[in-house]
Amino acid sequence: MKTKHLCTLGLLFFVTSYLLFSKVLPDFQDSIDFAHWFNLIGACLLLSFNDVFPKSRLNSIASVVTDFGVIAHIGLCTIDFIMSGFGNDDFAREQLSQHISNVPSISYPFVIVGPSLLFIGLSLHALNFIKTNTISVAMVFVSSLAIGFSFFILKNGVYMLLGCVVFVSGLGLLLLRKEENELTLK
């Protein structure tokens, strides 16, 4: 499987997770937390973006930031798997949430700052194309900010989903545009 295919698969898994997070669909995740499984698999597949774009100093920085973001997503998903393991025990879930909030060595890298690094890293990758694909890059940057705003400020799943759709579309267009440029060069 080509690296671009892994990127595309990662984008599909990632946007599917946000579709499930948004609660737009009926909830069918009683026994299995599909949203976080899709998010975890999608985030890991998004590591492929580190290899698909041209190598540069910016790409190297973006790759490190993306790596840290994926590590943070793995931690966040692990925390959420534990939370979903409590089932209907809201008291136990609240106790764990309080504990995580009170421990900065967990809350900052895995809940507050860390997962945002994935969006920052992928946005930095997109920045390589600012001169040739300005609209796609703008889609990635603006939507990554919108996702964070809708999560931390608005706490609205539908806006997060819309931001993710634009984010994934921008990155997808960059993947497609790169393929078109390669075909014309051959």
Helices and strands as residue ranges (DSSP letters): H 3-21, H 34-45, G 46-48, H 49-52, H 57-85, H 90-102, H 104-107, I 108-112, H 114-127, H 134-149, I 150-154, H 157-185
